[in-house]
Amino acid sequence: MAKAMKQGGGKMKTKTIGAGANNNKGKVAFPNQGQPSNLVADKQAKLLFMGLLTGSFVLVTAGMFWAVAQFISSVNQSPIVWLGIVLSIACVVVLLLIARAMLWLSIFASLMFAQKANAWETQQFLCQQAMKLKKLIPGGASTAGLILVQGYINRGEIEETIKLGQQQHDEFGNDPKQVQNLAPMYSTLGLAFHMQGAWRESITWNDRAIEAFAKILEQFAKKKGIAARLVGSQTEEWMKNVHTQLAVTCFNNGTNHFNLRNQRGAKESYRQAVEHANKAPDFPEKSDLLKVSREQLSRLKHA
């Protein structure tokens, strides 16, 4: 059993692409392997992107012209209208913020459409554009990187998954604000190396994923006050989904340790998999994961 994580709509989700616990080569049937991009949806997604981007540019440009005109008018009056100058400068600042937000919306609204319609070519293009704009939208850039990494692995492109995932780690690995994107990114990298039979490398990335998921749970636990009550039910759902991903990641680590004949490491990983699975909501492979983990724990009882 092995999983890749998908993040969208404010919560993390899982999508099965995995194999059995003792499958040394990790054979899987990748969901989109060999499937061509949806050409019609590709065109629609690109039109949506260009339409949103053009509309945003026109709106912001018109606002800028108005603000500049107000500034010039205020300066040329006698006496100078300082209130008009301050308001025009404030308007420019607000418009710059709006421009950044509209750029984010243009990319990700189109990206979500492309993702749902299996328009892989446009999805890849939009993710790459968002990643190039990491200085403007750092959070959006790491989210786009995660979407692209998971797109690669869903298509069976393991080498591209590993290459991009490592690049994302180098760019955002030291930024605690990116942990919600990095956790499933690391888990996906662990899966990619697992598919190659590179057990040690898989353990390294899975351990990073487990640490990052633990930080996410800590962040949820620290939320207090009115804000925590307002998102209480949603936070609980997020935490359960994190436990789902932790269960799968620990299970995969158990398989890696088992293949390396590290019985103690395998035993601990399977124990953690059971612990997190019991805290997770039902998911398609939960019963199999629990069954195999308990069977392995029984075999490793004296390890």
C-alpha positions as CSV (number, residue, x, y, z in Angstrom):
1,M,0.0,0.0,0.0
2,A,1.3,3.4,-0.9
3,K,-0.3,6.8,-1.3
4,A,0.3,10.2,-2.8
5,M,-1.3,13.2,-1.2
6,K,-3.3,15.9,-3.0
7,Q,-4.0,19.2,-1.5
8,G,-6.7,21.6,-2.6
9,G,-9.7,23.5,-1.4
10,G,-8.2,24.2,2.0
11,K,-7.8,20.6,3.1
12,M,-5.6,17.7,2.4
13,K,-6.8,14.6,0.6
14,T,-5.4,11.3,-0.4
15,K,-5.4,9.4,-3.6
16,T,-4.4,5.8,-3.8
17,I,-1.7,4.8,-6.2
18,G,-0.1,2.1,-4.1
19,A,1.0,-1.5,-3.7
20,G,1.3,-4.2,-1.1
21,A,3.5,-4.2,2.0
22,N,5.9,-6.9,0.9
23,N,6.1,-5.9,-2.8
24,N,9.9,-5.3,-3.1
25,K,9.5,-3.3,-6.3
26,G,6.4,-1.4,-5.3
27,K,4.5,-2.1,-8.5
28,V,1.6,0.2,-8.9
29,A,-1.0,1.3,-11.4
30,F,-0.6,5.0,-11.7
31,P,-4.0,6.8,-12.2
32,N,-3.0,8.9,-15.2
33,Q,-0.1,7.0,-16.7
34,G,-0.2,7.0,-20.5
35,Q,-3.4,9.2,-20.6
36,P,-3.1,12.2,-23.0
37,S,-3.9,15.7,-21.8
38,N,-7.5,16.8,-22.4
39,L,-6.9,19.2,-25.4
40,V,-10.3,20.9,-25.3
41,A,-10.0,21.6,-21.5
42,D,-6.4,22.8,-22.2
43,K,-7.7,25.5,-24.5
44,Q,-10.5,26.4,-22.1
45,A,-8.1,26.6,-19.1
46,K,-5.7,28.9,-21.1
47,L,-8.6,31.1,-22.2
48,L,-9.8,31.3,-18.6
49,F,-6.3,32.3,-17.5
50,M,-5.9,34.9,-20.2
51,G,-9.3,36.3,-19.6
52,L,-8.8,36.7,-15.8
53,L,-5.3,38.1,-16.3
54,T,-6.5,40.6,-18.9
55,G,-9.5,41.7,-16.8
56,S,-7.3,42.1,-13.8
57,F,-4.7,44.2,-15.7
58,V,-7.4,46.5,-17.1
59,L,-9.0,47.0,-13.7
60,V,-5.7,47.7,-11.9
61,T,-4.4,49.9,-14.8
62,A,-7.6,52.0,-14.7
63,G,-7.2,52.4,-11.0
64,M,-3.6,53.5,-11.3
65,F,-4.5,56.1,-13.9
66,W,-7.1,57.5,-11.6
67,A,-4.7,57.6,-8.6
68,V,-2.0,59.3,-10.6
69,A,-4.5,61.8,-11.9
70,Q,-5.6,62.6,-8.4
71,F,-2.0,62.9,-7.2
72,I,-1.1,65.4,-10.0
73,S,-4.3,67.4,-9.5
74,S,-3.7,67.6,-5.7
75,V,-0.1,68.7,-6.3
76,N,-1.0,71.4,-8.9
77,Q,-3.6,73.1,-6.7
78,S,-2.8,76.1,-4.6
79,P,-2.5,75.4,-1.7
80,I,-1.5,71.8,-2.2
81,V,-4.2,69.3,-1.2
82,W,-2.3,67.0,1.1
83,L,-5.3,64.8,1.8
84,G,-5.6,64.1,-1.9
85,I,-1.9,63.2,-2.1
86,V,-2.1,60.8,0.8
87,L,-5.3,59.2,-0.5
88,S,-3.8,58.7,-4.0
89,I,-0.6,57.1,-2.6
90,A,-2.7,54.9,-0.4
91,C,-4.8,53.9,-3.5
92,V,-1.6,52.9,-5.4
93,V,-0.5,50.7,-2.5
94,V,-3.9,49.0,-2.3
95,L,-4.0,48.5,-6.1
96,L,-0.6,46.8,-5.9
97,L,-1.9,44.4,-3.3
98,I,-5.0,43.8,-5.4
99,A,-2.9,43.2,-8.5
100,R,-0.9,40.5,-6.6
101,A,-4.1,38.9,-5.4
102,M,-5.7,39.0,-8.9
103,L,-2.5,37.4,-10.3
104,W,-2.8,34.6,-7.7
105,L,-6.5,34.2,-8.6
106,S,-5.9,34.1,-12.3
107,I,-3.4,31.3,-12.0
108,F,-5.1,29.1,-9.4
109,A,-8.6,29.4,-10.6
110,S,-7.4,28.3,-14.0
111,L,-5.2,25.7,-12.4
112,M,-8.1,24.1,-10.4
113,F,-10.2,24.0,-13.6
114,A,-7.3,22.3,-15.5
115,Q,-6.7,19.8,-12.7
116,K,-10.4,18.7,-12.5
117,A,-10.6,18.5,-16.3
118,N,-7.4,16.4,-16.7
119,A,-5.8,19.2,-18.8
120,W,-2.3,18.1,-17.8
121,E,-0.4,20.4,-20.3
122,T,-2.1,23.6,-19.0
123,Q,-1.8,22.4,-15.4
124,Q,1.9,21.9,-15.9
125,F,2.3,25.3,-17.6
126,L,0.4,27.2,-14.8
127,C,2.3,25.5,-12.0
128,Q,5.6,26.4,-13.7
129,Q,4.4,30.1,-14.0
130,A,3.4,30.2,-10.4
131,M,6.8,28.7,-9.3
132,K,8.6,31.4,-11.4
133,L,6.7,34.0,-9.4
134,K,7.8,32.7,-6.0
135,K,9.0,36.2,-4.9
136,L,5.5,37.6,-5.5
137,I,3.5,34.6,-4.3
138,P,5.7,32.4,-2.2
139,G,2.8,30.4,-0.7
140,G,1.3,30.0,-4.1
141,A,4.6,28.9,-5.6
142,S,5.0,26.1,-3.1
143,T,1.4,25.0,-3.5
144,A,1.9,24.9,-7.3
145,G,5.1,22.8,-6.7
146,L,3.1,20.3,-4.7
147,I,0.4,20.1,-7.3
148,L,3.0,19.5,-10.0
149,V,4.9,16.9,-8.0
150,Q,1.7,15.0,-7.4
151,G,0.8,15.3,-11.0
152,Y,4.1,13.8,-12.1
153,I,3.8,10.8,-9.8
154,N,0.2,10.2,-10.8
155,R,1.5,10.0,-14.3
156,G,4.2,7.6,-13.3
157,E,7.0,10.1,-14.0
158,I,9.1,9.2,-11.0
159,E,12.4,10.9,-12.0
160,E,10.5,14.2,-12.6
161,T,8.8,13.8,-9.2
162,I,12.1,13.4,-7.4
163,K,13.9,16.2,-9.2
164,L,11.2,18.8,-8.6
165,G,10.5,17.6,-5.1
166,Q,14.1,18.0,-4.1
167,Q,14.2,21.5,-5.7
168,Q,11.1,22.5,-3.7
169,H,12.8,21.2,-0.5
170,D,15.9,23.3,-1.3
171,E,13.8,26.4,-1.8
172,F,11.2,26.2,0.9
173,G,12.6,23.5,3.4
174,N,13.7,26.2,5.9
175,D,10.4,28.2,5.8
176,P,8.1,27.1,8.6
177,K,5.2,28.8,6.9
178,Q,5.3,26.2,4.0
179,V,5.0,23.1,6.3
180,Q,1.5,22.3,5.1
181,N,2.8,22.0,1.5
182,L,6.1,20.4,2.4
183,A,4.6,17.5,4.5
184,P,2.7,15.9,1.6
185,M,5.6,16.9,-0.7
186,Y,8.0,14.8,1.4
187,S,5.6,11.9,1.6
188,T,5.3,11.9,-2.2
189,L,9.1,11.9,-2.5
190,G,9.2,9.0,0.0
191,L,6.7,7.1,-2.2
192,A,8.8,7.9,-5.4
193,F,11.9,6.5,-3.9
194,H,9.9,3.5,-2.6
195,M,8.8,2.9,-6.2
196,Q,12.5,2.7,-7.2
197,G,13.3,0.3,-4.5
198,A,15.5,2.9,-2.8
199,W,14.4,2.0,0.7
200,R,16.9,4.2,2.6
201,E,16.2,7.3,0.6
202,S,12.4,6.6,1.0
203,I,12.9,6.4,4.8
204,T,14.7,9.8,4.8
205,W,11.9,11.6,3.0
206,N,9.2,9.8,4.9
207,D,10.8,10.8,8.2
208,R,10.8,14.4,7.0
209,A,7.2,14.0,6.1
210,I,6.3,12.6,9.6
211,E,8.1,15.5,11.3
212,A,6.3,18.0,9.1
213,F,2.9,16.4,9.7
214,A,3.6,16.5,13.4
215,K,4.3,20.2,13.2
216,I,0.9,20.7,11.4
217,L,-0.8,18.9,14.3
218,E,1.0,21.2,16.8
219,Q,-0.2,24.2,14.9
220,F,-3.8,23.0,15.0
221,A,-3.5,22.3,18.7
222,K,-2.2,25.8,19.5
223,K,-5.1,27.6,17.9
224,K,-7.2,29.1,20.7
225,G,-9.8,31.8,21.2
226,I,-12.6,33.0,18.9
227,A,-10.7,32.0,15.7
228,A,-10.3,28.4,16.9
229,R,-14.0,28.2,17.7
230,L,-15.0,29.5,14.3
231,V,-13.0,26.9,12.5
232,G,-13.3,24.2,15.1
233,S,-15.1,21.5,13.0
234,Q,-12.9,22.2,10.0
235,T,-9.8,22.0,12.1
236,E,-10.9,18.6,13.5
237,E,-11.4,17.4,9.9
238,W,-8.0,18.6,8.9
239,M,-6.4,16.9,11.8
240,K,-8.1,13.6,11.0
241,N,-6.8,13.9,7.4
242,V,-3.3,14.5,8.7
243,H,-3.6,11.3,10.8
244,T,-4.6,9.5,7.6
245,Q,-1.5,10.7,5.8
246,L,0.7,9.9,8.8
247,A,-0.8,6.4,8.9
248,V,0.1,5.8,5.3
249,T,3.5,7.3,5.6
250,C,4.4,5.3,8.7
251,F,3.1,2.1,7.0
252,N,5.3,2.8,4.0
253,N,8.3,3.3,6.3
254,G,7.5,0.0,8.0
255,T,7.7,-1.7,4.6
256,N,11.0,0.1,3.9
257,H,12.5,-1.0,7.2
258,F,11.2,-4.5,6.7
259,N,12.9,-4.7,3.3
260,L,16.1,-3.5,4.9
261,R,15.7,-6.3,7.6
262,N,15.5,-3.6,10.3
263,Q,13.0,-5.4,12.4
264,R,13.0,-2.8,15.2
265,G,12.5,0.1,12.8
266,A,9.7,-1.9,11.0
267,K,8.0,-2.7,14.3
268,E,8.0,0.9,15.5
269,S,6.7,2.2,12.1
270,Y,3.9,-0.3,12.0
271,R,2.9,0.6,15.6
272,Q,2.8,4.2,14.6
273,A,0.7,3.4,11.5
274,V,-1.9,1.6,13.6
275,E,-1.9,4.5,16.1
276,H,-2.6,7.1,13.5
277,A,-5.0,5.0,11.5
278,N,-7.1,4.6,14.7
279,K,-7.3,8.4,14.9
280,A,-8.1,8.8,11.2
281,P,-11.6,8.7,9.5
282,D,-12.5,5.8,7.3
283,F,-10.6,5.7,4.0
284,P,-10.7,2.9,1.4
285,E,-7.4,1.2,2.5
286,K,-7.8,1.7,6.2
287,S,-8.9,-1.9,7.0
288,D,-6.1,-3.4,4.9
289,L,-3.5,-1.1,6.4
290,L,-4.6,-2.0,9.9
291,K,-4.8,-5.7,9.1
292,V,-1.3,-5.9,7.5
293,S,0.2,-3.7,10.2
294,R,-1.1,-5.9,13.0
295,E,0.0,-9.0,11.2
296,Q,3.5,-7.6,10.8
297,L,3.5,-6.5,14.5
298,S,2.6,-10.1,15.4
299,R,5.6,-11.4,13.4
300,L,7.9,-8.8,14.9
301,K,6.7,-9.2,18.4
302,H,10.1,-10.2,19.8
303,A,12.1,-7.8,17.7
